[in-house]
């Protein structure tokens, strides 16, 4: 199970980071969201999905 979960979390993190960097958010918000996703991989992606820039 862990062997499947880890790559999925990494892919979700990368997806969230790319989407954040391509968003219309200002630079400060982008840096903050990328840091959150990198520092808190699973929770960061969930928070990004719920509250992140569109």
Backbone as CSV, one residue per row, in Angstrom:
resi,resn,N_x,N_y,N_z,CA_x,CA_y,CA_z,C_x,C_y,C_z
1,UNK,0.821,-1.202,0.000,0.000,0.000,0.000,0.862,1.261,0.000
2,UNK,1.903,1.286,0.838,2.775,2.454,0.896,3.529,2.651,-0.413
3,UNK,3.818,1.538,-1.096,4.531,1.628,-2.362,3.686,2.305,-3.432
4,UNK,2.394,2.265,-3.282,1.484,2.924,-4.233,1.193,4.354,-3.786
5,UNK,1.039,4.570,-2.493,0.649,5.879,-1.965,1.733,6.937,-2.173
6,UNK,2.989,6.587,-1.949,4.065,7.574,-2.040,4.176,8.196,-3.432
7,UNK,4.209,7.396,-4.501,4.278,8.027,-5.834,3.042,8.864,-6.158
8,UNK,1.878,8.453,-5.683,0.664,9.232,-5.934,0.728,10.583,-5.235
9,UNK,1.263,10.605,-4.032,1.398,11.867,-3.303,2.406,12.772,-4.012
10,UNK,3.501,12.208,-4.477,4.504,12.996,-5.205,3.891,13.579,-6.479
11,UNK,3.139,12.784,-7.209,2.479,13.284,-8.427,1.466,14.368,-8.106
12,UNK,0.703,14.193,-7.036,-0.264,15.213,-6.630,0.449,16.501,-6.233
13,UNK,1.569,16.367,-5.527,2.351,17.550,-5.157,2.842,18.294,-6.396
14,UNK,3.406,17.561,-7.345,3.901,18.189,-8.569,2.777,18.862,-9.342
15,UNK,1.640,18.202,-9.405,0.474,18.771,-10.098,0.041,20.074,-9.430
16,UNK,-0.033,20.072,-8.102,-0.441,21.270,-7.367,0.561,22.402,-7.568
17,UNK,1.845,22.080,-7.557,2.869,23.108,-7.741,2.786,23.716,-9.140
18,UNK,2.670,22.883,-10.148,2.570,23.395,-11.521,1.319,24.243,-11.688
19,UNK,0.202,23.768,-11.172,-1.045,24.549,-11.283,-0.940,25.875,-10.541
20,UNK,-0.268,25.877,-9.397,-0.080,27.114,-8.636,0.779,28.095,-9.410
21,UNK,1.873,27.620,-9.960,2.771,28.512,-10.695,2.126,29.064,-11.959
22,UNK,1.184,28.351,-12.528,0.472,28.829,-13.723,-0.754,29.672,-13.386
23,UNK,-1.100,29.788,-12.123,-2.308,30.511,-11.730,-2.097,32.021,-11.841
24,UNK,-3.184,32.762,-11.658,-3.143,34.218,-11.710,-2.835,34.837,-10.349
25,UNK,-2.525,34.025,-9.363,-2.226,34.524,-8.021,-0.962,35.379,-8.061
26,UNK,-0.835,36.256,-7.066,0.382,37.069,-7.022,1.559,36.215,-6.560
27,UNK,2.754,36.748,-6.729,3.973,35.988,-6.454,4.045,35.521,-5.007
28,UNK,3.656,36.356,-4.077,3.695,35.993,-2.656,2.798,34.786,-2.380
29,UNK,1.591,34.783,-2.945,0.678,33.655,-2.748,1.240,32.382,-3.383
30,UNK,1.836,32.512,-4.542,2.422,31.350,-5.202,3.527,30.736,-4.342
31,UNK,4.412,31.585,-3.830,5.504,31.091,-2.987,4.953,30.416,-1.741
32,UNK,3.956,31.014,-1.137,3.352,30.439,0.072,2.739,29.073,-0.212
33,UNK,1.983,28.942,-1.285,1.356,27.659,-1.602,2.372,26.593,-1.976
34,UNK,3.389,26.961,-2.721,4.424,25.987,-3.069,5.128,25.507,-1.799
35,UNK,5.422,26.423,-0.884,6.071,26.042,0.380,5.183,25.116,1.200
36,UNK,3.890,25.413,1.267,2.963,24.566,2.019,2.924,23.163,1.425
37,UNK,2.818,23.077,0.119,2.750,21.765,-0.542,4.042,20.987,-0.336
38,UNK,5.183,21.668,-0.393,6.466,20.980,-0.230,6.709,20.547,1.219
39,UNK,6.328,21.390,2.168,6.583,21.080,3.576,5.578,20.092,4.169
40,UNK,4.361,20.111,3.675,3.307,19.219,4.167,2.706,18.477,2.968
41,UNK,3.394,17.467,2.452,2.999,16.863,1.173,1.529,16.463,1.069
42,UNK,1.008,15.660,1.951,-0.382,15.221,1.815,-1.351,16.312,2.254
43,UNK,-1.138,16.850,3.440,-2.030,17.887,3.963,-1.973,19.133,3.085
44,UNK,-0.790,19.452,2.572,-0.644,20.620,1.713,-1.458,20.519,0.438
45,UNK,-1.478,19.334,-0.166,-2.261,19.139,-1.391,-3.753,19.240,-1.085
46,UNK,-4.175,18.655,0.010,-5.593,18.735,0.387,-5.976,20.190,0.640
47,UNK,-5.142,20.939,1.377,-5.420,22.338,1.623,-5.425,23.131,0.313
48,UNK,-4.496,22.805,-0.587,-4.440,23.494,-1.864,-5.724,23.253,-2.669
49,UNK,-6.200,22.004,-2.662,-7.442,21.681,-3.387,-8.612,22.473,-2.812
50,UNK,-8.665,22.581,-1.495,-9.789,23.274,-0.846,-9.693,24.788,-0.904
51,UNK,-8.476,25.326,-0.737,-8.333,26.777,-0.546,-7.373,27.460,-1.513
52,UNK,-6.682,26.710,-2.335,-5.623,27.277,-3.176,-6.125,28.173,-4.286
53,UNK,-5.164,28.808,-4.967,-5.537,29.702,-6.070,-6.134,28.937,-7.239
54,UNK,-7.003,29.594,-7.952,-7.654,28.924,-9.085,-6.937,29.169,-10.378
